[in-house]
Amino acid sequence: MQDIRVVELGQLLAGPFCGQLLGDMGADVIKVEPPVTGDPMREWGQGDDKVHWEVIARNKRSVSANLRVPEGQALVRKLIANADVLIENFKPGTMEKWGLGPDTLLAEQPGLIIARMSGYGQTGPYASRAGFGGIGEAMGGWRYIVGEPDRPPSRMGVSIGDTLTATYGCMGVLAALHARERTGRGQVIDAALYESVLQVMEGLVTEYDRSGVIRERSGSILKGIAPSNVYRCKDGEFMIGANKDSLWQRLATAMGQPGLGHDPRFATHIARGENQDEIDALINAWTSTLSVDAVEALMTEFSIPAGRVYRAPDMLSDPHFKAREAIIEVETDRFGPLKMQSVFPKLSATPGSVRRPAPSVVGQHNAEIYGEMLGLTGAELEALTAQGVI
């Protein structure tokens, strides 16, 4: 994708993560930030040093532009004229207010692909409402089913609504690029937070439509899918997924109780679902007598899907992560070498890579991009800076 240029106007998560995905695959991503303050993601993260930016802004060049003034809008419009893809995740109507709406841009540049990410989409009665990832998770059905049954809805420890929307937005961009090869025309991708979450809700709506079933919170299990849970060991916890007849039979043998594999209470998928608490209690009673290492060895021996419950230190020390280079070390401008997740998915012929670290300074590439690409002189750049346009 080295021949694809992307202008990223979004802030925080959905738009920037879409930009990260495209940048990781080779696209030239130009990140437009507000002058001085920059993208709020620069201040996100846990710990004394805020390093989330180093991941989400990798493979990007930064320019600054005040989109709230005509001069900044005109500058970005020229930038977009040199791009294949535009990413934005502002509240619907904002781009139109700035004179940067799809109708205007596509009239001037028919091949442009515009990925728009928002809470509720560009149409419908809720389109003008403000929306963050958590709101999309709630409306899309995710929040209600996550957590323990006797507690309020919970959340994941990451902003899954935003990253799902970004991923679907990226998928839309790739499909639109393919279509443009045939037609020469661009198009608009409308990715809503709540609909992105809805896409991964499996049979939740259909089950209700057919059987009147409303999925409820079920903690660490999926109701009716057994055994598939995290079980206690002497020295930790271990995940086992043996929710298939043949797998359950192998697990029962590994437990030294082969008869359980054909016990009528557990022999079939339906029976195991109906006796889920009982089967989990049996497995817990067994794993609690063993170490994590011992259980893992048995699961490997009997070819049963299972694994440790990892935290960051476990990932960094795991030989499989190392062999596949799932985590890489990037030399950053602000913090030196930083470990982070690698580019994914892995392509055999045209693999992506981290070619440049996240820009450490807002507008770090103003001279490079505005000067070389748009032909602005040093004096013009100094004047725009003094006026607060860049």
N, C-alpha and C positions, 0 to 999 in steps of 0.2 A: 504493500500500500504506500510505498515511498512517493508515488506520484499523486497522492491525494492530500489536499490541504484542507484543514479544518479550522474554523474560527469558533472558539468556545466563549460564549457570553455568559454562561450560567455561573451561579455561585453555590457554595456549600456542597451538596452531595450529588444529586441526581445528574445534573449537567456535567459537572467535573468528572464524575466517575465514567460517564459515557466517553468523555474526552480521553480519559486515561486508557480505557480499553482500546480505542482507535489508535492512540499514540503508541501503545504497546505493540500493536500489530504493524506499525511502521509509518502511520500517517504523520504528516507535519502539522502539529497542533499549536495554534497561536491562541494563547489564553489572554483574554481582555479583562483587566481588573480595574476597579475604581482607583483613581490616583491616590497616593499616600497610604490609605488604609488597606487596599488590596482585598482579596477574597477573605471572608471570615474564617475559611478553613485554615488559614495560616496560624490561627490561635487555637485550633482544636486538638484534642488528644489528652491522654492522661500522663501523669508524671511531670517532673520539673521542666523538661524540655518538650515542647509541643511538636511532635514529629509526624502527625498524620499527613500534613501537607507534603512531606517528602515522598509519600507514596502516591497520593492522588494527583500531584502536579508533576510527576516524573514524565519525561519525554515531551515536555511542553516548553514553549518560549512565551515569555510574559511581555505584554505591552499594556500601558495604562491609557484609559480614556474615560472621560466623564460623559456618560450616556444621557445625562439629564440636561445637557446644554447642546444647542444646535451644532456647534463646532465639533463636539465629540461625536455626535451622531453622524455628521458628514464624514468624519475621519474613518469611523468604523464601517460606514457604507462603502468607502473605497477599499477597505480591507476585505470586506465580504466579496467585492467584485473580483478579487483574485483568489477566491476559495471555491472548493467543491462542495463543502458541507458547512452548515451553520448549526451550532448547538445552542439552545437557550432554555432556561427553566424559570423564566419570570412569570408573574401572575398574568393570565390571559388578558390581552388588551394593552399590555405595557409596550410591547414591541411596536404595535400599531401607533400608539401615542408618540413614540419616538421617530415615526416615519420609517420604521424598519420591519413592517409587517410583511407576511408572505406575498400578498398581492403586489405590493410595490417591488419587492426584491425579485420575484419571479418574472415580472414584466420586463425588468432590466436584464435579468440573467436566467433564462429559461432552464438551464441545466443545473441550477442550484438545488441542493437537497437540504431541507430544513428540519431538524429534529427538535420538536417542542415537547418539553416535559413539564407537567403541572399537576396539581392535586387532583382535579376532577376532569381534566381534558379541556379542549378548546370550545366545546359545545355543551349544551344541556343547561338546566336551571341552576346548577351549582358551579358552573364554569368560572364565575367571577369571584368565588370564595377563595380565601387564602388556604393553602394546604401544605402541610409538611408530611414527611414520610410516616410518622407515627399515626397521623390522621388517616392516611391511606391504608395503613395496616388495620386500623380499627374498622373502617368502612368496608374494606375488602374481605373481612372475615378472619383475618389472622389473629388479632389480639384476643378475640373472644375465646378461641380454642387453646390458647397458650397459658399454661400455669396449672396450679393444683385446683381440683374441683371445689375445695372449700375456701378458696381465696379469690380476690378480684383478678381480672385478666392481667396477664404479665406481658413481658416483651422479651425479645432476644437482646443479647448484649451488643448487637451491632444494628446499624440503620438499614434493615433488610428491605423496607419499602422503597427507599431511595435507590439502593443498588439494583434491585429487581427492575425498577423503572429504567435506570440507566442501561441495563443489560438488554432489555427489550428495545430501548431506543437505538442502541448499537446494532441490534439485529435488524431493525428497520432501515438503518442507514446502509447496511451491507446489501439488503434486498433492493433498496432504491438505487444503489450504485450499479447493481447488476441490470436492473431495468433500464437505467440510463444508457447502458452500452447498446441496447437494442433501439431505444426510442430517441435518445439524445436529450430527453427532458428530465428535469428534476421533479421533486414532489415534496409534500409535507408529511412528516411522521408525527402523529399525535399520540403521545404516550402519557397516560394518566397514572398517578400513583396508585389509586384504589383499584384500577383495572389490572395493573401489573401484579398486584397481590392476588386479585381474584383469579388470575391465570393459574396460580399454583395451589389453588384450593381443592384440587382433585375432584372428588365426587360430592363435595359438600352441598352444592345447590341441587344437583340432580337427585341425591338421596332424599332431600326434603320434598322435591317435586313429586317423586314417585311414591315414597313411603311415609312422608311426614316426619322424617327423622331430623332432629336438630342436633348437630354435633356439639358436644360439651367439652369442657376442659377435662383432660385425663392425666395430667402430670407427665410422668416419664414414659407412658405407654400410649399406643394407639389402640383404642377399644376394639376388641375382637381380633387383634393381630398378636399372636403369641406362639412361642415366647420371643419377645423382642424388648429387651430392657437392659438397664445398667444394674449389675449385681454386686453385692458386697463381697470382698475378699479379705483375707487376714490383714493385708497391708495396702488396701486401696479399693478401687472400683473398676469394673470391667464390663464392657458392652458385649452382649451376645444376641445375635439375630438368627434364630433357628425356626422361623415361622413358616415351615414347609414340612410336609409329612416326612420326607426322606431325611431332611436335616434334623428334625426332632428325634427321629429314630437313632441317628448317629450321636446326637447329644446325650440321649438316654444311655447309650452304650458307653460313651466317654465318662458319664457319671457313675458307671458301674451298676446301673439299674436298667439293663436292656428291656426288661419287661414293660417299663413305662412307655416305650416306643409304640407298643400296640395296645396299651391300656385304653379301653373305650372312652375314658374321660379326656384322653389327649390324642387319640389316634388320627383324628381328622382336623382340618382347619377350623370347622365350625365348633367341634367339641373343645378344642383348645381355647377358642375365643370365649366360649361359655364358662370355662373353668380357668380363666386367666389368672385370677388371684392365687388359686391353688398351685398352678404350674410354676408361677414365679416364686412362691414360697418354697417349693421343692428345690428349685435351682439355687435360690439364696442359701438354703440350708447346706447345700453341697459346696458352693463357692466360698462360703464363709470359713470353711475348714482348710482352704488352700490359699497359697500366695497368688498374686497376679501372674507371676512368671509361670507357675505351675498350670494355671487355668489356660493361659495363652498357649503353652506348649501342647496341651491336650486339644485345644480348638484347632491348632494348626495340624496336628496329627490326624484328626478326624475330618478335616476340611469343612469346618463350620465357620461361617462368617462371624467374626468377632474382632474386638480391638480395644486398646486402652483408651481411656478418656483423657485427651491431651490438653495441656496448657502450653503456653509459649516455650518454656524451658524444655518440655518434652519434644516439641517440634524441632527445636534447634539441635538436639542431641540424637535424633532418630536417624538411623542409617538409610532408611528408605527415602526420607526427605532429602538427605544428602545425595544419594545416588541419582535421584531425578532432578536435582537442583530446584526443588520446589521453593526453597528460600535462597535468596541471593544476597550478596553484599554490594551496596552501591556507595560510591564515594560522593558524599553530598558537600555542598559549599559551606553550609552552616555547622554541620555536626561531624564531618569526617565520614568514616565508613559506617553505614547503617544497614542492618539486616532487615529484609522485607520480603513479602511474597514475590515470587517470580512472575514472569509473563505467562498467561494461560488463556486459551488452550495451547497445547504444543503442536505446531505444524511441522511436518517432516521436510517439506521443500522450501517453505518461506517462513521460518520461525521468527517470532517477534523478539524484541530485546529491549533492555533499558539503555538507550543511547545517550541520554543526557539526564543529569539530576534535576530536581525541581528548582525553578528559578528562586534564588534567595532574596531578590529585591523586586519590589513592585515596579513594573516597567523596565525590567532588566534589559530587554531587547528592543527598546523603543528606537534607538538609532539604527540598529541592524534591520528592523522590519520597516519602520516608517521611512527610514532613509533609503535603504536599498530597494525595497519593494515598491513604495509609493513615491519615491524620488524627492522627499522633503529635505531641505537643506538644514545644516546645523542651526542657522539663525532662525529658521521657521520652527524647529523643534524647541529652541530656547524660548521663543515667544509663546508657544502653546503651553509650555511648562509654567511660565510666569502667569499665564491667564488661568491656570488650573484646569486646562482641558486635558492634559496628559500628566 
